[in-house]
Amino acid sequence: MKNIYPFNKKSKKTFFALLSCLAFPTLLWGQNDPADSTKKTISINLPVTKITFSGMLQTQYIYSFTKDNDINGVNHAPGEQFSGNSFLVKRARMQLNAAVNDRINAVILVNFGDFSGNPQNKVLENAFIKYSVNDYVNFQVGQFRPQFGQEDNYPVDFVRSIDYSNQYYLFGANSWQSFQLGASFSGAVKNGPVPFTYSIGVFNGNNRNQVDNDNGKIVPARVVMEFDKSLLIGLNGGYGSNTRKEIWAYGFDVDYKKPLNEDWSFELVSEYKQGINSQMFFAAASPSSIGNYQMRGVYVLPNLVRKIRNTRLKSVEFAFRYEYLDSDFKREGNARNSYVPMVSASFAQSYAIRVQAGYLIDRYQNNIPGTAQYNGNRLICQVQARF
């Protein structure tokens, strides 16, 4: 006769053995005095005085108003399948900041939003150790953003125009901005007729999460001077080598802030940069002299802020960014003019809760079908939370 029960004798023994293993910790706990259990704790001593966790989430809805253009501004042939509107998670960042002692900090920042696309060589953004001796002497090593422009000074959740400029991403692709692997020395002179900060670094020049593939390095430097606590002028310069080819870049920026009255304030940020587009040079099938591959760009971003005396709504902002960018101006080039009007509302201090709506208008010198170099209009609605 067949055994109709799910367990035979051997499996019963196995089952009860597993059950005993699972119950054993509970039985031991039952033998302890409940009064004593509250006194027993497990502690791990770490050589860290303070650990801080923080995060930021940015979600977007993008709608393309241009026929045959997708949400990224790429033009498609008639009848081709693409998405003209979509919800997405732009950034989902988590940061750990560990103060090892009063002079050493370790920082790790990851962006889980990169998993929605191709996460290769992405996700990990900041990963550095900073050693601060005093205001004048600070060392930093690991992966972080070189100081080579105004946009390197603040995180993306403080950006006044939906996202960083096109210039930032182009110069970042050429290793002068965005997250890079290397080391830097920085400091600040706060006492004097003109207070200023300075930074100089040495980086691989291969972009983030990339070991060096040659002996070339880049050396970016930046000085920011403060006038009357309302006007900042920054100067940038950089020189380096990429696969035995000399590369360079330079630029300057102006940041002006002015309170108009108790409720209104005005801010103007503008920046100009020029440099070698080594990325385009090495991508060319038969490149000429690297000096012929140059990029340049300029943007102006005025921003008007209205404080709201409300328990929920804290401020309303109106911004408008104009940007000119040409990634290959010394040869044929294809200049891009961008116009980005934006309105935003903050529902907590320091943009902890922020809602933004921006209209991206791109106009190219020449439209190239089937590429992102094509005139287009897109609406971006963004909601962000910082915690």
Salt bridges, closest charged atoms under 4 A:
ASP70 OD2 - HIS76 NE2 2.89
GLU80 OE2 - HIS76 ND1 2.84
ASP114 OD2 - ARG208 NH2 3.64
GLU125 OE1 - ARG93 NE 2.65
GLU125 OE2 - ARG208 NH1 3.53
ASP135 OD2 - LYS190 NZ 3.90
ASP157 OD2 - ARG386 NE 2.53
ASP163 OD2 - LYS90 NZ 3.84
ASP163 OD1 - ARG91 NH2 3.35
ASP212 OD2 - LYS217 NZ 2.50
ASP253 OD2 - ARG222 NH1 2.74
GLU262 OE1 - ARG309 NH2 3.86
ASP263 OD2 - ARG306 NH1 3.90
ASP263 OD1 - ARG309 NH2 2.92
GLU267 OE1 - ARG160 NH2 3.15
GLU271 OE2 - LYS273 NZ 2.37
GLU317 OE1 - ARG354 NH2 3.88
GLU323 OE1 - ARG321 NE 3.73
ASP328 OD2 - ARG331 NH2 3.03
GLU332 OE2 - ARG331 NH2 3.68
ASP362 OD2 - ARG336 NH2 3.09
ASP362 OD2 - ARG378 NH2 3.44
